[in-house]
Amino acid sequence: MIETVLVVGATGNIGVAAVKAALRTKRHVLAVVRNQTSADKLFKHVGVREGITTVEADVRSETGLQEVVDKAKAGKLPAFQHVYSTVGTMDMTSPIQNLSTSAFREVMSIAVESNYFAYRATVPYLIDQAKEDSTWTLMTGAAGTSGWAGVTAVAQGALFSLANVACRENAKTNIRFNEVYLACRVDYDSVAEGKGVISSSKFADNYEQILSRPDIKGCRVSVLKPEDIEELKFEKKLA
């Protein structure tokens, strides 16, 4: 059986990396997109269509990801054994007391609630499947540690805590939950070289390794510099 990775936030620079990694490891991809325009954007940056199934869903909706799971259960979408969630946004407003309530809630809705909704919808599904060595990977960023980028940092801090809870709750399940903590800039292949940053194709190596390493469970995998992509630096999230 060919495994499938559900990628939430598939059209972003990190999402494209996750899609590339899945395909390189001979897995298929179920990519959540907003609309056909987003799907076309994904195909453009990945460079292929083969092996990728797209599904339109509102990841900010309480029911958006649950509807995707329900379709997979009903056989209307491919069953999946792995999840990579990388939904986020950036609001640089500083100091944060100048941020409106609506703008604060917007960032928290996109960056925190969307990833939580993905977790809530997919974890019971993966447990019910009982496939050994299923994985769930959450992308976080260094802004939550440095305090840089205002409310974006606040949202990242919440994701750190979400990862802690998820690691504890899945310690004895069939799911290898891990957090990828990124402190480097990643961009689409088409623009990365011009900016002197890490390309999505290069960053894909990180997820390839996580998928292949059953010993990495309940961990923070830190990418603090480009060399960390291939030489994984990881430690347990909880003592």
C-alpha positions in Angstrom: 0.0 0.0 0.0 1.3 3.4 -0.9 1.0 5.8 2.1 -0.5 9.2 1.9 0.5 12.5 3.7 -2.2 15.0 4.4 -0.6 18.5 4.1 -2.5 21.4 5.7 -1.2 24.7 4.5 0.1 23.0 1.4 0.5 26.0 -0.8 2.9 27.9 1.5 6.7 27.7 1.2 6.9 25.1 4.0 3.8 23.2 2.7 5.5 22.8 -0.7 8.5 21.4 1.0 6.4 18.9 2.8 4.7 17.9 -0.4 8.1 17.5 -2.1 9.3 15.3 0.8 6.3 13.1 0.7 6.7 12.5 -3.1 10.4 11.8 -2.8 9.7 9.1 -0.2 7.3 7.4 -2.7 4.2 8.5 -0.8 1.1 10.2 -2.2 -0.1 13.6 -1.0 -3.6 14.8 -0.1 -3.2 18.6 -0.2 -5.7 21.0 1.4 -6.2 24.1 -0.7 -8.6 27.0 -0.7 -9.6 26.9 -4.4 -8.4 25.9 -7.8 -6.2 28.9 -8.0 -4.4 27.7 -4.9 -4.2 24.2 -6.4 -2.6 25.6 -9.5 -0.1 27.5 -7.4 0.8 24.3 -5.6 1.4 22.3 -8.8 3.5 25.2 -10.1 5.9 25.2 -7.1 6.1 21.5 -6.7 6.6 21.0 -10.5 4.4 17.9 -10.8 0.8 16.9 -10.5 1.3 13.1 -10.3 0.8 11.7 -6.8 -1.1 14.8 -5.5 -4.8 14.9 -4.8 -6.1 18.3 -3.9 -9.2 19.0 -1.7 -10.8 22.3 -1.1 -11.5 23.2 2.5 -11.6 26.2 4.8 -8.9 25.4 7.4 -10.1 28.2 9.6 -13.6 26.7 9.9 -14.4 24.3 12.8 -15.7 21.8 10.3 -13.4 22.3 7.3 -10.8 19.6 8.2 -13.4 17.4 9.7 -15.2 17.3 6.4 -11.9 16.2 4.7 -11.5 13.4 7.3 -15.2 12.3 6.8 -14.6 12.1 3.0 -11.5 10.0 3.6 -13.5 7.7 5.9 -16.2 7.4 3.2 -13.6 6.5 0.5 -14.3 9.8 -1.4 -10.7 10.9 -0.7 -7.5 8.8 -0.2 -6.9 7.4 3.2 -3.9 9.1 4.9 -1.4 7.9 7.5 0.6 11.1 8.1 -0.2 14.7 8.7 1.9 17.8 8.2 0.4 21.1 9.4 1.9 24.4 8.6 -0.8 27.1 8.7 0.4 30.5 9.6 0.5 34.2 8.9 2.6 37.3 9.8 1.6 40.5 11.5 4.6 42.7 12.3 2.7 45.4 14.3 4.8 46.6 17.2 4.3 47.4 20.0 1.3 45.0 20.2 -0.8 47.5 22.2 -1.2 49.2 18.8 -2.9 46.1 17.4 -6.6 46.1 17.1 -8.6 43.3 18.7 -9.8 42.2 15.3 -6.3 42.0 14.0 -5.1 40.0 17.1 -8.0 37.5 16.7 -7.3 37.2 12.9 -3.7 36.0 13.6 -4.7 33.7 16.4 -7.5 32.2 14.2 -5.1 31.5 11.3 -2.0 30.4 13.2 -3.4 28.7 16.2 -7.0 27.6 15.6 -6.4 26.3 12.1 -3.6 24.0 13.4 -5.7 22.9 16.4 -8.7 22.2 14.1 -6.4 20.0 12.0 -5.2 18.2 15.1 -8.6 17.7 16.5 -10.0 16.3 13.3 -7.1 14.0 12.3 -5.7 12.5 15.4 -8.8 10.3 16.2 -8.8 9.2 12.5 -5.1 8.1 12.7 -5.6 6.3 16.0 -8.7 4.5 14.6 -6.6 3.3 11.6 -4.1 1.8 14.1 -1.3 2.0 11.6 2.0 1.6 13.3 4.3 4.6 12.9 1.8 7.2 11.7 3.2 10.7 12.1 1.8 14.2 12.9 4.2 17.1 12.3 3.6 20.7 13.4 5.6 23.6 12.1 6.5 26.4 14.6 8.9 29.3 14.4 11.6 31.1 16.4 9.5 34.2 16.8 7.8 32.6 19.7 11.1 32.4 21.6 12.6 35.8 20.5 9.5 37.8 20.9 10.1 39.3 17.4 7.1 40.0 15.2 4.5 41.0 17.7 1.3 38.9 17.8 3.0 36.4 15.5 5.3 35.5 18.4 2.3 35.2 20.7 0.7 32.7 18.3 3.9 30.7 18.0 4.1 30.5 21.8 0.6 29.0 21.8 1.7 26.4 19.2 4.7 25.4 21.4 2.1 24.6 24.1 -0.1 22.7 21.6 2.9 20.6 20.7 3.6 19.9 24.4 0.1 18.7 24.9 0.1 16.6 21.7 3.4 15.0 22.6 2.0 14.0 26.0 -1.3 12.8 24.7 0.2 10.7 21.9 3.1 9.2 23.9 1.4 5.8 23.9 -0.5 6.0 20.7 0.5 4.8 17.2 1.2 8.5 16.2 4.7 10.0 16.2 3.9 13.6 17.0 6.8 16.0 16.5 7.3 19.8 16.3 9.6 21.3 13.7 11.1 24.6 15.1 12.3 26.8 12.3 14.7 29.7 12.8 15.8 30.1 9.2 14.1 31.6 6.2 12.6 29.2 3.6 11.1 30.3 0.3 9.9 28.8 -3.0 12.6 27.5 -5.2 11.9 30.1 -7.8 12.8 33.0 -5.4 15.0 31.4 -2.8 18.3 31.7 -4.7 17.8 35.3 -5.4 17.1 36.0 -1.7 19.9 33.8 -0.5 17.6 31.7 1.6 16.8 28.0 1.9 14.7 26.6 -0.9 11.6 24.5 -0.4 13.3 21.7 -2.2 16.2 21.8 0.2 14.0 22.1 3.3 12.1 19.0 2.1 15.1 16.9 3.3 14.1 17.7 6.9 10.7 16.1 6.6 12.1 13.1 4.6 14.3 12.3 7.5 11.5 12.7 10.1 9.4 10.3 8.1 12.2 7.7 8.0 13.2 7.9 11.7 10.9 6.0 14.1 13.1 7.0 17.0 12.0 10.6 16.6 8.7 10.8 18.6 7.5 13.5 21.0 10.4 15.7 19.9 11.2 19.2 18.9 13.3 19.1 15.7 15.2 22.4 15.6 16.4 24.0 12.3 18.6 26.8 13.5 20.9 26.9 10.5 20.9 25.3 7.1 23.2 22.5 8.2 20.4 21.3 10.6 18.2 20.3 7.7 20.3 17.2 7.1 22.0 16.7 10.4 18.8 16.6 12.5 18.9 18.2 15.9 16.1 16.9 18.1 15.2 16.5 21.8 12.2 15.3 23.7 9.6 18.0 24.3 8.8 16.7 27.7 10.9 15.3 30.5 
